[in-house]
Amino acid sequence: MMSMLVAMFTVHLRYGFSAINTIGLTKDGPVFGPPGYEVSLLYIAGLLVLVLGVPGPLSVDRWLARRKETWERSGGSPHAT
């Protein structure tokens, strides 16, 4: 996350808050410039969600825990082969 902050302030800040900077048009299509700092903000926000987020009712962790509880109540063992 620190590298994204450094990249945002040292490289991307000068290009502004724009995902698509069209700098030209060729016969093959548009030519895009470097991304602005919103890409770094998007990555930082995604990392924060992954780090700070807790498992909700629809998470894989919760589903696996319920499956294990159901299996154990039925007399089975989830580690049996």
PyMOL Python script that loads the backbone (N, CA, C, O; Angstrom):
from pymol import cmd

cmd.read_pdbstr("""\
ATOM      1  N   MET A   1       0.828  -1.181   0.000  1.00  0.00           N
ATOM      2  CA  MET A   1       0.000   0.000   0.000  1.00  0.00           C
ATOM      3  C   MET A   1       0.879   1.255   0.000  1.00  0.00           C
ATOM      4  O   MET A   1       0.533   2.269  -0.605  1.00  0.00           O
ATOM      5  N   MET A   2       1.997   1.169   0.673  1.00  0.00           N
ATOM      6  CA  MET A   2       2.894   2.328   0.696  1.00  0.00           C
ATOM      7  C   MET A   2       3.441   2.620  -0.700  1.00  0.00           C
ATOM      8  O   MET A   2       3.613   3.781  -1.071  1.00  0.00           O
ATOM      9  N   SER A   3       3.714   1.574  -1.468  1.00  0.00           N
ATOM     10  CA  SER A   3       4.221   1.812  -2.821  1.00  0.00           C
ATOM     11  C   SER A   3       3.168   2.501  -3.689  1.00  0.00           C
ATOM     12  O   SER A   3       3.507   3.303  -4.560  1.00  0.00           O
ATOM     13  N   MET A   4       1.905   2.191  -3.456  1.00  0.00           N
ATOM     14  CA  MET A   4       0.846   2.862  -4.225  1.00  0.00           C
ATOM     15  C   MET A   4       0.750   4.330  -3.835  1.00  0.00           C
ATOM     16  O   MET A   4       0.519   5.177  -4.698  1.00  0.00           O
ATOM     17  N   LEU A   5       0.920   4.648  -2.561  1.00  0.00           N
ATOM     18  CA  LEU A   5       0.915   6.052  -2.136  1.00  0.00           C
ATOM     19  C   LEU A   5       2.088   6.807  -2.738  1.00  0.00           C
ATOM     20  O   LEU A   5       1.930   7.935  -3.205  1.00  0.00           O
ATOM     21  N   VAL A   6       3.256   6.194  -2.728  1.00  0.00           N
ATOM     22  CA  VAL A   6       4.438   6.839  -3.323  1.00  0.00           C
ATOM     23  C   VAL A   6       4.223   7.048  -4.814  1.00  0.00           C
ATOM     24  O   VAL A   6       4.513   8.123  -5.339  1.00  0.00           O
ATOM     25  N   ALA A   7       3.717   6.031  -5.499  1.00  0.00           N
ATOM     26  CA  ALA A   7       3.462   6.168  -6.939  1.00  0.00           C
ATOM     27  C   ALA A   7       2.430   7.252  -7.211  1.00  0.00           C
ATOM     28  O   ALA A   7       2.553   8.006  -8.176  1.00  0.00           O
ATOM     29  N   MET A   8       1.422   7.329  -6.367  1.00  0.00           N
ATOM     30  CA  MET A   8       0.373   8.326  -6.581  1.00  0.00           C
ATOM     31  C   MET A   8       0.936   9.742  -6.468  1.00  0.00           C
ATOM     32  O   MET A   8       0.634  10.602  -7.296  1.00  0.00           O
ATOM     33  N   PHE A   9       1.751   9.983  -5.444  1.00  0.00           N
ATOM     34  CA  PHE A   9       2.249  11.343  -5.229  1.00  0.00           C
ATOM     35  C   PHE A   9       3.445  11.696  -6.105  1.00  0.00           C
ATOM     36  O   PHE A   9       3.664  12.874  -6.385  1.00  0.00           O
ATOM     37  N   THR A  10       4.222  10.717  -6.543  1.00  0.00           N
ATOM     38  CA  THR A  10       5.418  11.047  -7.328  1.00  0.00           C
ATOM     39  C   THR A  10       5.203  10.934  -8.833  1.00  0.00           C
ATOM     40  O   THR A  10       5.864  11.632  -9.602  1.00  0.00           O
ATOM     41  N   VAL A  11       4.290  10.068  -9.266  1.00  0.00           N
ATOM     42  CA  VAL A  11       4.131   9.835 -10.702  1.00  0.00           C
ATOM     43  C   VAL A  11       2.753  10.262 -11.203  1.00  0.00           C
ATOM     44  O   VAL A  11       2.655  11.069 -12.128  1.00  0.00           O
ATOM     45  N   HIS A  12       1.709   9.737 -10.612  1.00  0.00           N
ATOM     46  CA  HIS A  12       0.367   9.884 -11.171  1.00  0.00           C
ATOM     47  C   HIS A  12      -0.308  11.216 -10.866  1.00  0.00           C
ATOM     48  O   HIS A  12      -1.227  11.607 -11.587  1.00  0.00           O
ATOM     49  N   LEU A  13       0.109  11.915  -9.839  1.00  0.00           N
ATOM     50  CA  LEU A  13      -0.562  13.148  -9.431  1.00  0.00           C
ATOM     51  C   LEU A  13      -0.554  14.209 -10.534  1.00  0.00           C
ATOM     52  O   LEU A  13      -1.519  14.959 -10.678  1.00  0.00           O
ATOM     53  N   ARG A  14       0.508  14.273 -11.297  1.00  0.00           N
ATOM     54  CA  ARG A  14       0.602  15.299 -12.352  1.00  0.00           C
ATOM     55  C   ARG A  14      -0.369  15.064 -13.511  1.00  0.00           C
ATOM     56  O   ARG A  14      -0.644  15.985 -14.281  1.00  0.00           O
ATOM     57  N   TYR A  15      -0.891  13.835 -13.642  1.00  0.00           N
ATOM     58  CA  TYR A  15      -1.824  13.536 -14.730  1.00  0.00           C
ATOM     59  C   TYR A  15      -3.276  13.754 -14.346  1.00  0.00           C
ATOM     60  O   TYR A  15      -4.167  13.598 -15.181  1.00  0.00           O
ATOM     61  N   GLY A  16      -3.527  14.112 -13.093  1.00  0.00           N
ATOM     62  CA  GLY A  16      -4.882  14.443 -12.657  1.00  0.00           C
ATOM     63  C   GLY A  16      -5.708  13.222 -12.309  1.00  0.00           C
ATOM     64  O   GLY A  16      -5.210  12.100 -12.217  1.00  0.00           O
ATOM     65  N   PHE A  17      -7.008  13.490 -12.115  1.00  0.00           N
ATOM     66  CA  PHE A  17      -7.952  12.441 -11.703  1.00  0.00           C
ATOM     67  C   PHE A  17      -8.755  12.014 -12.921  1.00  0.00           C
ATOM     68  O   PHE A  17      -9.920  12.383 -13.066  1.00  0.00           O
ATOM     69  N   SER A  18      -8.133  11.242 -13.785  1.00  0.00           N
ATOM     70  CA  SER A  18      -8.803  10.803 -14.994  1.00  0.00           C
ATOM     71  C   SER A  18      -8.328   9.413 -15.354  1.00  0.00           C
ATOM     72  O   SER A  18      -7.127   9.158 -15.441  1.00  0.00           O
ATOM     73  N   ALA A  19      -9.281   8.509 -15.563  1.00  0.00           N
ATOM     74  CA  ALA A  19      -8.929   7.129 -15.900  1.00  0.00           C
ATOM     75  C   ALA A  19      -8.477   7.013 -17.347  1.00  0.00           C
ATOM     76  O   ALA A  19      -7.631   6.179 -17.667  1.00  0.00           O
ATOM     77  N   ILE A  20      -9.029   7.835 -18.218  1.00  0.00           N
ATOM     78  CA  ILE A  20      -8.726   7.714 -19.641  1.00  0.00           C
ATOM     79  C   ILE A  20      -8.279   9.078 -20.165  1.00  0.00           C
ATOM     80  O   ILE A  20      -9.082  10.004 -20.279  1.00  0.00           O
ATOM     81  N   ASN A  21      -7.012   9.185 -20.477  1.00  0.00           N
ATOM     82  CA  ASN A  21      -6.469  10.399 -21.085  1.00  0.00           C
ATOM     83  C   ASN A  21      -6.146  10.091 -22.538  1.00  0.00           C
ATOM     84  O   ASN A  21      -5.142   9.440 -22.829  1.00  0.00           O
ATOM     85  N   THR A  22      -6.981  10.549 -23.440  1.00  0.00           N
ATOM     86  CA  THR A  22      -6.733  10.344 -24.855  1.00  0.00           C
ATOM     87  C   THR A  22      -5.770  11.418 -25.325  1.00  0.00           C
ATOM     88  O   THR A  22      -6.062  12.608 -25.216  1.00  0.00           O
ATOM     89  N   ILE A  23      -4.612  11.002 -25.851  1.00  0.00           N
ATOM     90  CA  ILE A  23      -3.628  11.991 -26.293  1.00  0.00           C
ATOM     91  C   ILE A  23      -3.519  12.062 -27.802  1.00  0.00           C
ATOM     92  O   ILE A  23      -2.806  12.914 -28.331  1.00  0.00           O
ATOM     93  N   GLY A  24      -4.205  11.194 -28.494  1.00  0.00           N
ATOM     94  CA  GLY A  24      -4.147  11.234 -29.945  1.00  0.00           C
ATOM     95  C   GLY A  24      -5.034  10.183 -30.572  1.00  0.00           C
ATOM     96  O   GLY A  24      -5.595   9.320 -29.897  1.00  0.00           O
ATOM     97  N   LEU A  25      -5.145  10.283 -31.893  1.00  0.00           N
ATOM     98  CA  LEU A  25      -5.956   9.327 -32.642  1.00  0.00           C
ATOM     99  C   LEU A  25      -5.177   8.921 -33.886  1.00  0.00           C
ATOM    100  O   LEU A  25      -4.762   9.765 -34.681  1.00  0.00           O
ATOM    101  N   THR A  26      -4.989   7.622 -34.039  1.00  0.00           N
ATOM    102  CA  THR A  26      -4.282   7.101 -35.202  1.00  0.00           C
ATOM    103  C   THR A  26      -5.240   6.259 -36.028  1.00  0.00           C
ATOM    104  O   THR A  26      -6.403   6.088 -35.663  1.00  0.00           O
ATOM    105  N   LYS A  27      -4.744   5.735 -37.143  1.00  0.00           N
ATOM    106  CA  LYS A  27      -5.600   4.886 -37.973  1.00  0.00           C
ATOM    107  C   LYS A  27      -5.984   3.601 -37.250  1.00  0.00           C
ATOM    108  O   LYS A  27      -6.995   2.982 -37.582  1.00  0.00           O
ATOM    109  N   ASP A  28      -5.178   3.191 -36.253  1.00  0.00           N
ATOM    110  CA  ASP A  28      -5.465   1.983 -35.469  1.00  0.00           C
ATOM    111  C   ASP A  28      -6.392   2.246 -34.297  1.00  0.00           C
ATOM    112  O   ASP A  28      -6.885   1.303 -33.678  1.00  0.00           O
ATOM    113  N   GLY A  29      -6.635   3.489 -33.985  1.00  0.00           N
ATOM    114  CA  GLY A  29      -7.524   3.820 -32.872  1.00  0.00           C
ATOM    115  C   GLY A  29      -6.909   4.871 -31.973  1.00  0.00           C
ATOM    116  O   GLY A  29      -5.879   5.456 -32.307  1.00  0.00           O
ATOM    117  N   PRO A  30      -7.538   5.114 -30.826  1.00  0.00           N
ATOM    118  CA  PRO A  30      -7.049   6.155 -29.926  1.00  0.00           C
ATOM    119  C   PRO A  30      -5.751   5.745 -29.233  1.00  0.00           C
ATOM    120  O   PRO A  30      -5.486   4.562 -29.021  1.00  0.00           O
ATOM    121  N   VAL A  31      -4.955   6.745 -28.889  1.00  0.00           N
ATOM    122  CA  VAL A  31      -3.716   6.551 -28.132  1.00  0.00           C
ATOM    123  C   VAL A  31      -3.969   7.126 -26.743  1.00  0.00           C
ATOM    124  O   VAL A  31      -4.334   8.293 -26.595  1.00  0.00           O
ATOM    125  N   PHE A  32      -3.771   6.293 -25.736  1.00  0.00           N
ATOM    126  CA  PHE A  32      -4.053   6.709 -24.372  1.00  0.00           C
ATOM    127  C   PHE A  32      -2.774   7.095 -23.656  1.00  0.00           C
ATOM    128  O   PHE A  32      -1.723   6.486 -23.856  1.00  0.00           O
ATOM    129  N   GLY A  33      -2.877   8.107 -22.825  1.00  0.00           N
ATOM    130  CA  GLY A  33      -1.757   8.555 -22.016  1.00  0.00           C
ATOM    131  C   GLY A  33      -1.699   7.782 -20.716  1.00  0.00           C
ATOM    132  O   GLY A  33      -2.477   6.851 -20.506  1.00  0.00           O
ATOM    133  N   PRO A  34      -0.780   8.162 -19.842  1.00  0.00           N
ATOM    134  CA  PRO A  34      -0.656   7.465 -18.559  1.00  0.00           C
ATOM    135  C   PRO A  34      -1.880   7.728 -17.681  1.00  0.00           C
ATOM    136  O   PRO A  34      -2.521   8.772 -17.799  1.00  0.00           O
ATOM    137  N   PRO A  35      -2.199   6.784 -16.807  1.00  0.00           N
ATOM    138  CA  PRO A  35      -3.374   6.959 -15.943  1.00  0.00           C
ATOM    139  C   PRO A  35      -3.121   8.008 -14.874  1.00  0.00           C
ATOM    140  O   PRO A  35      -1.980   8.281 -14.501  1.00  0.00           O
ATOM    141  N   GLY A  36      -4.192   8.580 -14.398  1.00  0.00           N
ATOM    142  CA  GLY A  36      -4.111   9.543 -13.302  1.00  0.00           C
ATOM    143  C   GLY A  36      -4.041   8.836 -11.961  1.00  0.00           C
ATOM    144  O   GLY A  36      -3.862   7.620 -11.889  1.00  0.00           O
ATOM    145  N   TYR A  37      -4.186   9.623 -10.893  1.00  0.00           N
ATOM    146  CA  TYR A  37      -4.017   9.054  -9.566  1.00  0.00           C
ATOM    147  C   TYR A  37      -5.228   8.272  -9.082  1.00  0.00           C
ATOM    148  O   TYR A  37      -5.168   7.662  -8.014  1.00  0.00           O
ATOM    149  N   GLU A  38      -6.328   8.268  -9.835  1.00  0.00           N
ATOM    150  CA  GLU A  38      -7.500   7.503  -9.394  1.00  0.00           C
ATOM    151  C   GLU A  38      -7.252   6.004  -9.431  1.00  0.00           C
ATOM    152  O   GLU A  38      -7.891   5.262  -8.685  1.00  0.00           O
ATOM    153  N   VAL A  39      -6.348   5.542 -10.272  1.00  0.00           N
ATOM    154  CA  VAL A  39      -6.016   4.110 -10.312  1.00  0.00           C
ATOM    155  C   VAL A  39      -5.340   3.709  -8.997  1.00  0.00           C
ATOM    156  O   VAL A  39      -5.644   2.658  -8.435  1.00  0.00           O
ATOM    157  N   SER A  40      -4.436   4.539  -8.518  1.00  0.00           N
ATOM    158  CA  SER A  40      -3.792   4.265  -7.231  1.00  0.00           C
ATOM    159  C   SER A  40      -4.811   4.288  -6.104  1.00  0.00           C
ATOM    160  O   SER A  40      -4.764   3.445  -5.208  1.00  0.00           O
ATOM    161  N   LEU A  41      -5.727   5.241  -6.139  1.00  0.00           N
ATOM    162  CA  LEU A  41      -6.769   5.300  -5.105  1.00  0.00           C
ATOM    163  C   LEU A  41      -7.659   4.064  -5.144  1.00  0.00           C
ATOM    164  O   LEU A  41      -8.075   3.559  -4.102  1.00  0.00           O
ATOM    165  N   LEU A  42      -7.945   3.587  -6.331  1.00  0.00           N
ATOM    166  CA  LEU A  42      -8.757   2.377  -6.465  1.00  0.00           C
ATOM    167  C   LEU A  42      -8.041   1.175  -5.859  1.00  0.00           C
ATOM    168  O   LEU A  42      -8.656   0.391  -5.136  1.00  0.00           O
ATOM    169  N   TYR A  43      -6.758   1.021  -6.142  1.00  0.00           N
ATOM    170  CA  TYR A  43      -5.990  -0.096  -5.584  1.00  0.00           C
ATOM    171  C   TYR A  43      -5.891   0.008  -4.063  1.00  0.00           C
ATOM    172  O   TYR A  43      -6.016  -0.995  -3.361  1.00  0.00           O
ATOM    173  N   ILE A  44      -5.667   1.220  -3.554  1.00  0.00           N
ATOM    174  CA  ILE A  44      -5.578   1.414  -2.106  1.00  0.00           C
ATOM    175  C   ILE A  44      -6.911   1.076  -1.446  1.00  0.00           C
ATOM    176  O   ILE A  44      -6.937   0.422  -0.404  1.00  0.00           O
ATOM    177  N   ALA A  45      -8.010   1.514  -2.043  1.00  0.00           N
ATOM    178  CA  ALA A  45      -9.331   1.210  -1.482  1.00  0.00           C
ATOM    179  C   ALA A  45      -9.585  -0.297  -1.487  1.00  0.00           C
ATOM    180  O   ALA A  45     -10.114  -0.836  -0.516  1.00  0.00           O
ATOM    181  N   GLY A  46      -9.217  -0.973  -2.562  1.00  0.00           N
ATOM    182  CA  GLY A  46      -9.387  -2.424  -2.617  1.00  0.00           C
ATOM    183  C   GLY A  46      -8.558  -3.141  -1.566  1.00  0.00           C
ATOM    184  O   GLY A  46      -9.033  -4.088  -0.939  1.00  0.00           O
ATOM    185  N   LEU A  47      -7.327  -2.700  -1.368  1.00  0.00           N
ATOM    186  CA  LEU A  47      -6.486  -3.308  -0.340  1.00  0.00           C
ATOM    187  C   LEU A  47      -7.046  -3.076   1.054  1.00  0.00           C
ATOM    188  O   LEU A  47      -7.014  -3.975   1.894  1.00  0.00           O
ATOM    189  N   LEU A  48      -7.560  -1.878   1.304  1.00  0.00           N
ATOM    190  CA  LEU A  48      -8.155  -1.596   2.615  1.00  0.00           C
ATOM    191  C   LEU A  48      -9.382  -2.464   2.870  1.00  0.00           C
ATOM    192  O   LEU A  48      -9.592  -2.934   3.988  1.00  0.00           O
ATOM    193  N   VAL A  49     -10.179  -2.674   1.850  1.00  0.00           N
ATOM    194  CA  VAL A  49     -11.347  -3.542   2.007  1.00  0.00           C
ATOM    195  C   VAL A  49     -10.913  -4.961   2.336  1.00  0.00           C
ATOM    196  O   VAL A  49     -11.507  -5.606   3.200  1.00  0.00           O
ATOM    197  N   LEU A  50      -9.892  -5.449   1.662  1.00  0.00           N
ATOM    198  CA  LEU A  50      -9.410  -6.802   1.935  1.00  0.00           C
ATOM    199  C   LEU A  50      -8.806  -6.932   3.329  1.00  0.00           C
ATOM    200  O   LEU A  50      -8.985  -7.953   3.993  1.00  0.00           O
ATOM    201  N   VAL A  51      -8.096  -5.905   3.769  1.00  0.00           N
ATOM    202  CA  VAL A  51      -7.432  -5.967   5.069  1.00  0.00           C
ATOM    203  C   VAL A  51      -8.413  -5.755   6.218  1.00  0.00           C
ATOM    204  O   VAL A  51      -8.367  -6.475   7.215  1.00  0.00           O
ATOM    205  N   LEU A  52      -9.295  -4.777   6.084  1.00  0.00           N
ATOM    206  CA  LEU A  52     -10.178  -4.412   7.183  1.00  0.00           C
ATOM    207  C   LEU A  52     -11.531  -5.108   7.149  1.00  0.00           C
ATOM    208  O   LEU A  52     -12.259  -5.100   8.141  1.00  0.00           O
ATOM    209  N   GLY A  53     -11.866  -5.702   6.025  1.00  0.00           N
ATOM    210  CA  GLY A  53     -13.169  -6.340   5.904  1.00  0.00           C
ATOM    211  C   GLY A  53     -13.276  -7.597   6.750  1.00  0.00           C
ATOM    212  O   GLY A  53     -12.310  -8.343   6.908  1.00  0.00           O
ATOM    213  N   VAL A  54     -14.444  -7.812   7.281  1.00  0.00           N
ATOM    214  CA  VAL A  54     -14.696  -9.028   8.057  1.00  0.00           C
ATOM    215  C   VAL A  54     -15.609  -9.931   7.248  1.00  0.00           C
ATOM    216  O   VAL A  54     -16.386  -9.445   6.425  1.00  0.00           O
ATOM    217  N   PRO A  55     -15.529 -11.233   7.467  1.00  0.00           N
ATOM    218  CA  PRO A  55     -16.389 -12.149   6.723  1.00  0.00           C
ATOM    219  C   PRO A  55     -17.861 -11.886   7.015  1.00  0.00           C
ATOM    220  O   PRO A  55     -18.261 -11.785   8.174  1.00  0.00           O
ATOM    221  N   GLY A  56     -18.645 -11.777   5.988  1.00  0.00           N
ATOM    222  CA  GLY A  56     -20.074 -11.554   6.128  1.00  0.00           C
ATOM    223  C   GLY A  56     -20.855 -12.842   5.983  1.00  0.00           C
ATOM    224  O   GLY A  56     -20.262 -13.917   5.897  1.00  0.00           O
ATOM    225  N   PRO A  57     -22.167 -12.756   5.953  1.00  0.00           N
ATOM    226  CA  PRO A  57     -23.001 -13.958   5.875  1.00  0.00           C
ATOM    227  C   PRO A  57     -22.860 -14.705   4.549  1.00  0.00           C
ATOM    228  O   PRO A  57     -23.189 -15.889   4.478  1.00  0.00           O
ATOM    229  N   LEU A  58     -22.382 -14.042   3.506  1.00  0.00           N
ATOM    230  CA  LEU A  58     -22.234 -14.693   2.217  1.00  0.00           C
ATOM    231  C   LEU A  58     -20.782 -15.046   1.895  1.00  0.00           C
ATOM    232  O   LEU A  58     -20.469 -15.396   0.757  1.00  0.00           O
ATOM    233  N   SER A  59     -19.898 -14.958   2.883  1.00  0.00           N
ATOM    234  CA  SER A  59     -18.483 -15.223   2.627  1.00  0.00           C
ATOM    235  C   SER A  59     -18.207 -16.715   2.531  1.00  0.00           C
ATOM    236  O   SER A  59     -18.981 -17.538   3.019  1.00  0.00           O
ATOM    237  N   VAL A  60     -17.101 -17.046   1.900  1.00  0.00           N
ATOM    238  CA  VAL A  60     -16.685 -18.438   1.769  1.00  0.00           C
ATOM    239  C   VAL A  60     -16.345 -19.005   3.149  1.00  0.00           C
ATOM    240  O   VAL A  60     -16.644 -20.166   3.431  1.00  0.00           O
ATOM    241  N   ASP A  61     -15.723 -18.197   4.006  1.00  0.00           N
ATOM    242  CA  ASP A  61     -15.392 -18.657   5.356  1.00  0.00           C
ATOM    243  C   ASP A  61     -16.638 -19.073   6.130  1.00  0.00           C
ATOM    244  O   ASP A  61     -16.651 -20.116   6.783  1.00  0.00           O
ATOM    245  N   ARG A  62     -17.663 -18.270   6.056  1.00  0.00           N
ATOM    246  CA  ARG A  62     -18.912 -18.586   6.762  1.00  0.00           C
ATOM    247  C   ARG A  62     -19.545 -19.844   6.175  1.00  0.00           C
ATOM    248  O   ARG A  62     -20.055 -20.684   6.915  1.00  0.00           O
ATOM    249  N   TRP A  63     -19.518 -19.977   4.851  1.00  0.00           N
ATOM    250  CA  TRP A  63     -20.095 -21.157   4.198  1.00  0.00           C
ATOM    251  C   TRP A  63     -19.354 -22.423   4.613  1.00  0.00           C
ATOM    252  O   TRP A  63     -19.977 -23.447   4.889  1.00  0.00           O
ATOM    253  N   LEU A  64     -18.015 -22.354   4.656  1.00  0.00           N
ATOM    254  CA  LEU A  64     -17.237 -23.516   5.067  1.00  0.00           C
ATOM    255  C   LEU A  64     -17.498 -23.877   6.531  1.00  0.00           C
ATOM    256  O   LEU A  64     -17.564 -25.057   6.877  1.00  0.00           O
ATOM    257  N   ALA A  65     -17.646 -22.872   7.385  1.00  0.00           N
ATOM    258  CA  ALA A  65     -17.927 -23.143   8.800  1.00  0.00           C
ATOM    259  C   ALA A  65     -19.287 -23.819   8.958  1.00  0.00           C
ATOM    260  O   ALA A  65     -19.414 -24.773   9.725  1.00  0.00           O
ATOM    261  N   ARG A  66     -20.304 -23.338   8.245  1.00  0.00           N
ATOM    262  CA  ARG A  66     -21.629 -23.971   8.320  1.00  0.00           C
ATOM    263  C   ARG A  66     -21.585 -25.388   7.779  1.00  0.00           C
ATOM    264  O   ARG A  66     -22.222 -26.286   8.330  1.00  0.00           O
ATOM    265  N   ARG A  67     -20.848 -25.592   6.718  1.00  0.00           N
ATOM    266  CA  ARG A  67     -20.736 -26.931   6.130  1.00  0.00           C
ATOM    267  C   ARG A  67     -20.067 -27.887   7.111  1.00  0.00           C
ATOM    268  O   ARG A  67     -20.491 -29.033   7.257  1.00  0.00           O
ATOM    269  N   LYS A  68     -19.019 -27.411   7.786  1.00  0.00           N
ATOM    270  CA  LYS A  68     -18.320 -28.240   8.766  1.00  0.00           C
ATOM    271  C   LYS A  68     -19.242 -28.580   9.936  1.00  0.00           C
ATOM    272  O   LYS A  68     -19.273 -29.724  10.389  1.00  0.00           O
ATOM    273  N   GLU A  69     -19.997 -27.586  10.429  1.00  0.00           N
ATOM    274  CA  GLU A  69     -20.929 -27.835  11.532  1.00  0.00           C
ATOM    275  C   GLU A  69     -21.986 -28.858  11.138  1.00  0.00           C
ATOM    276  O   GLU A  69     -22.300 -29.755  11.920  1.00  0.00           O
ATOM    277  N   THR A  70     -22.529 -28.735   9.951  1.00  0.00           N
ATOM    278  CA  THR A  70     -23.546 -29.680   9.483  1.00  0.00           C
ATOM    279  C   THR A  70     -22.959 -31.075   9.372  1.00  0.00           C
ATOM    280  O   THR A  70     -23.604 -32.050   9.758  1.00  0.00           O
ATOM    281  N   TRP A  71     -21.757 -31.183   8.857  1.00  0.00           N
ATOM    282  CA  TRP A  71     -21.104 -32.479   8.692  1.00  0.00           C
ATOM    283  C   TRP A  71     -20.853 -33.133  10.056  1.00  0.00           C
ATOM    284  O   TRP A  71     -21.081 -34.330  10.229  1.00  0.00           O
ATOM    285  N   GLU A  72     -20.385 -32.339  11.014  1.00  0.00           N
ATOM    286  CA  GLU A  72     -20.081 -32.884  12.346  1.00  0.00           C
ATOM    287  C   GLU A  72     -21.369 -33.298  13.074  1.00  0.00           C
ATOM    288  O   GLU A  72     -21.372 -34.301  13.788  1.00  0.00           O
ATOM    289  N   ARG A  73     -22.454 -32.546  12.905  1.00  0.00           N
ATOM    290  CA  ARG A  73     -23.733 -32.911  13.536  1.00  0.00           C
ATOM    291  C   ARG A  73     -24.302 -34.192  12.963  1.00  0.00           C
ATOM    292  O   ARG A  73     -25.009 -34.930  13.650  1.00  0.00           O
ATOM    293  N   SER A  74     -23.991 -34.457  11.703  1.00  0.00           N
ATOM    294  CA  SER A  74     -24.521 -35.671  11.075  1.00  0.00           C
ATOM    295  C   SER A  74     -23.675 -36.901  11.407  1.00  0.00           C
ATOM    296  O   SER A  74     -23.978 -37.998  10.939  1.00  0.00           O
ATOM    297  N   GLY A  75     -22.625 -36.735  12.203  1.00  0.00           N
ATOM    298  CA  GLY A  75     -21.821 -37.868  12.630  1.00  0.00           C
ATOM    299  C   GLY A  75     -20.584 -38.094  11.801  1.00  0.00           C
ATOM    300  O   GLY A  75     -19.813 -39.005  12.099  1.00  0.00           O
ATOM    301  N   GLY A  76     -20.368 -37.318  10.793  1.00  0.00           N
ATOM    302  CA  GLY A  76     -19.200 -37.471   9.941  1.00  0.00           C
ATOM    303  C   GLY A  76     -18.023 -36.671  10.457  1.00  0.00           C
ATOM    304  O   GLY A  76     -18.128 -35.959  11.456  1.00  0.00           O
ATOM    305  N   SER A  77     -16.953 -36.789   9.797  1.00  0.00           N
ATOM    306  CA  SER A  77     -15.762 -36.023  10.111  1.00  0.00           C
ATOM    307  C   SER A  77     -15.281 -35.363   8.840  1.00  0.00           C
ATOM    308  O   SER A  77     -15.089 -36.050   7.837  1.00  0.00           O
ATOM    309  N   PRO A  78     -15.080 -34.074   8.840  1.00  0.00           N
ATOM    310  CA  PRO A  78     -14.657 -33.403   7.607  1.00  0.00           C
ATOM    311  C   PRO A  78     -13.264 -33.796   7.164  1.00  0.00           C
ATOM    312  O   PRO A  78     -12.882 -33.533   6.024  1.00  0.00           O
ATOM    313  N   HIS A  79     -12.491 -34.424   8.050  1.00  0.00           N
ATOM    314  CA  HIS A  79     -11.116 -34.800   7.690  1.00  0.00           C
ATOM    315  C   HIS A  79     -10.991 -36.262   7.302  1.00  0.00           C
ATOM    316  O   HIS A  79      -9.891 -36.735   7.015  1.00  0.00           O
ATOM    317  N   ALA A  80     -12.092 -36.977   7.290  1.00  0.00           N
ATOM    318  CA  ALA A  80     -12.031 -38.394   6.914  1.00  0.00           C
ATOM    319  C   ALA A  80     -11.878 -38.535   5.416  1.00  0.00           C
ATOM    320  O   ALA A  80     -12.366 -37.702   4.652  1.00  0.00           O
ATOM    321  N   THR A  81     -11.200 -39.588   4.995  1.00  0.00           N
ATOM    322  CA  THR A  81     -11.002 -39.813   3.561  1.00  0.00           C
ATOM    323  C   THR A  81     -11.875 -40.935   3.074  1.00  0.00           C
ATOM    324  O   THR A  81     -11.846 -41.270   1.890  1.00  0.00           O
TER     325      THR A  81
END
""", "prot")
cmd.dss("prot")
cmd.show_as("cartoon", "prot")
cmd.util.cbc("prot")
cmd.orient("prot")
